[in-house]
């Protein structure tokens, strides 16, 4: 009797996993660039870090205002940390060039929705990884109500908050071309943060 070999099953990697794999090296470079600011040595160092965080949140603001992304991510607007980082800057007297909140400007406004997803992935991932930063900020006397609002966990906790995001992200039906756009967006976001951090290293 002839033995029939079943066809091999192909495992399709989720978008969140593909983005993580594609940006692993950039993520590590950003981590090194941020720590090179010596953000937790003193409040001066934290102010440098805060300027980078403000720039990133302001740059990524269009992601949280985009109706196309809102169709995919149900709690999109609630995830935005721009207002929190603005208040942190005000707490510590960190001067930044504020843009109009209602009509953000910048190249992201004209990008494809899939490209914005890459930026959104990096931003949401930074919130997940902020647990360590939040603890270090507390050593400087900062908290969820003063100076470190944008690093504080959400009410449902970091882990659940991130899982809810990736579940929605991975449920989006994207073509390979769209996925390539998302990867490009994520890489661009990491490159932006790295450049901002390195420009402030002393």
Secondary structure, DSSP 4 states (H G I P E B T S, - for coil): -PPPPPPPPPPPPPHHHHHHHHTHHHHHHHHHHHHTT-TTTSHHHHHHHHHHHHHHHHHTHHHHH-HHHHHH-TTHHHH--HHHHHHHHHHHT----PPPSSS--SGGGGS-HHHHHHHHHHHHHHHHTTHHHHHHHHTTT-BTTBB-GGGSPPTT-HHHHHHHHHHHHHTS---HHHHHHHHHHHHHHHHHHHHHHHHH--
